[in-house]
Structure formats: structure tokens, C-alpha cells
Amino acid sequence: MQRRPEKQDQKPTMPDEQTAQPDIVAKLEARKKAITAAFGILKGKGVFPEDGLEYQLEVRAECD
């Protein structure tokens, strides 16, 4: 009976910093576009307050 050769655990190669940087930037840009599009759909629907600071102060006042 023949033995199968054991698989060696190979670590994935890490891309060098210069190659990884554009990938990260591209992913962040794509994420930013998706978030902007999602919030654009809800813009003007009354879901989000116009003035964030005013809303924050109102919410904190309710807790006092």
C-alpha cells in the first residue's frame, strides 16, 4: 500500500506594500460610493436630522 504524500501548509504570499496600497484604496473608494448611494436614497425623507448637533443635544436632553 502506498502512502499519500502529506500536504504542506503553505502560507499565502503577502503582496508587497506597493501592490497592496492601490487595492486598499480601490476598496475604500468602492465602499465610500456604496455608502453615499445608500444615504442618497434616504436624503430628504426625514430619516436623518438636518442638523446633527441639534439632534444630539435633543437626545441627550431626553436622558436628563
PyMOL commands that set and color helices and strands:
alter all, ss='L'
color gray80, all
select helices_A, chain A and resi 17-42+52-63
alter helices_A, ss='H'
color red, helices_A
deselect
rebuild
show_as cartoon
